[in-house]
């Protein structure tokens, strides 16, 4: 049997420390990687939830606006051809819809009959 080689104490202590630290560092790295992945997935889910909520809010607002416009479209003033009365009704409706900029009514040929963005029909630009 051959004698063990003479290894300095410093090298033995270094190897002992390395054997203890390397697995710990590897496990810490894997744990950190798992945590980063979990945070990434959580951020993705949160972004998706915000997007869904925003889409739902936009859809609801579009439905409300469509319902109001459909109600305006059934105005008896339109059946009677009274654009002045329809203009007044549209302006009253717009008072409750602050995000609306204007209501425009055009005939089948594209001629603008009512535009609430202008004070009177004479001020409307011709298209």
C-alpha positions as CSV (number, residue, x, y, z in Angstrom):
1,X,0.0,0.0,0.0
2,X,1.4,3.4,-1.0
3,X,1.3,6.3,1.4
4,X,-1.1,9.1,0.7
5,X,0.5,12.0,-1.0
6,X,1.4,14.9,1.2
7,X,-1.4,17.5,0.5
8,X,-1.1,20.9,2.3
9,X,-3.7,21.7,4.8
10,X,-4.7,24.9,2.9
11,X,-5.7,22.8,-0.2
12,X,-7.6,20.3,1.9
13,X,-9.6,23.1,3.6
14,X,-10.2,24.7,0.2
15,X,-11.6,21.4,-1.2
16,X,-13.7,20.9,1.9
17,X,-15.2,24.4,1.5
18,X,-15.8,23.9,-2.2
19,X,-17.5,20.5,-1.7
20,X,-19.8,22.3,0.8
21,X,-20.5,25.5,-1.1
22,X,-20.9,24.2,-4.7
23,X,-24.1,22.2,-4.1
24,X,-25.5,25.1,-2.0
25,X,-24.7,27.6,-4.8
26,X,-26.3,25.3,-7.4
27,X,-29.5,24.9,-5.3
28,X,-29.7,28.6,-4.7
29,X,-29.3,29.3,-8.4
30,X,-32.1,26.8,-9.2
31,X,-34.3,28.4,-6.5
32,X,-33.6,31.8,-7.9
33,X,-34.4,30.7,-11.4
34,X,-37.7,29.2,-10.2
35,X,-38.6,32.4,-8.4
36,X,-37.9,34.5,-11.5
37,X,-40.1,32.2,-13.6
38,X,-42.9,32.4,-11.0
39,X,-42.7,36.2,-10.9
40,X,-42.7,36.3,-14.7
41,X,-45.8,34.1,-14.9
42,X,-47.5,36.2,-12.2
43,X,-46.8,39.4,-14.1
44,X,-48.1,37.9,-17.3
45,X,-51.3,36.8,-15.5
46,X,-51.7,40.3,-14.0
47,X,-51.2,41.9,-17.4
48,X,-53.8,39.5,-18.9
49,X,-56.3,40.4,-16.1
50,X,-55.8,44.1,-16.7
51,X,-56.3,43.6,-20.4
52,X,-59.4,41.6,-19.9
53,X,-60.8,44.2,-17.5
54,X,-60.0,47.0,-19.9
55,X,-61.6,45.1,-22.8
56,X,-64.7,44.5,-20.7
57,X,-64.9,48.2,-19.8
58,X,-64.5,49.3,-23.4
59,X,-67.1,46.8,-24.6
60,X,-69.6,47.9,-22.0
61,X,-69.0,51.6,-22.9
62,X,-69.5,50.7,-26.6
63,X,-72.7,48.9,-25.8
64,X,-74.0,51.9,-23.8
65,X,-73.1,54.3,-26.6
66,X,-74.7,52.0,-29.2
67,X,-77.9,51.8,-27.1
68,X,-78.1,55.6,-26.8
69,X,-77.5,56.0,-30.5
70,X,-80.1,53.4,-31.4
71,X,-82.6,55.3,-29.1
72,X,-81.8,58.5,-30.9
73,X,-82.3,56.8,-34.3
74,X,-85.9,55.9,-33.3
75,X,-86.7,59.6,-32.5
76,X,-90.1,60.6,-33.8
77,X,-88.5,63.9,-35.0
78,X,-86.5,61.9,-37.6
79,X,-89.7,60.3,-38.9
80,X,-91.3,63.7,-39.2
81,X,-88.2,65.2,-40.9
82,X,-87.7,67.7,-38.1
83,X,-83.9,68.0,-38.0
84,X,-84.1,71.0,-35.6
85,X,-86.0,68.9,-33.0
86,X,-83.6,66.0,-33.5
87,X,-80.6,68.4,-33.1
88,X,-82.0,69.7,-29.8
89,X,-82.6,66.1,-28.6
90,X,-79.1,65.0,-29.6
91,X,-77.6,68.0,-27.8
92,X,-79.5,67.1,-24.6
93,X,-78.3,63.5,-24.9
94,X,-74.7,64.7,-25.4
95,X,-75.0,66.7,-22.1
96,X,-75.1,63.4,-20.3
97,X,-72.2,61.9,-22.4
98,X,-69.2,64.1,-21.7
99,X,-66.8,61.9,-23.6
100,X,-68.8,62.3,-26.9
101,X,-67.5,65.1,-29.1
102,X,-70.4,65.4,-31.6
103,X,-73.4,63.6,-33.1
104,X,-73.7,63.8,-36.8
105,X,-76.7,62.8,-38.8
106,X,-76.4,62.4,-42.6
107,X,-78.8,61.2,-45.2
108,X,-78.3,58.3,-47.6
109,X,-76.4,60.4,-50.0
110,X,-74.0,61.6,-47.3
111,X,-75.4,65.1,-46.9
112,X,-74.9,66.2,-43.3
113,X,-78.3,67.1,-41.8
114,X,-77.4,67.6,-38.1
115,X,-74.0,68.2,-36.6
116,X,-74.0,69.0,-32.9
117,X,-70.4,70.3,-33.2
118,X,-71.8,73.5,-34.8
119,X,-74.3,76.0,-33.3
120,X,-76.6,76.0,-36.3
121,X,-77.1,74.3,-39.6
122,X,-75.8,77.3,-41.5
123,X,-72.5,77.0,-39.8
124,X,-71.9,73.4,-40.9
125,X,-69.3,72.8,-43.6
126,X,-70.6,71.1,-46.7
127,X,-69.1,67.7,-47.4
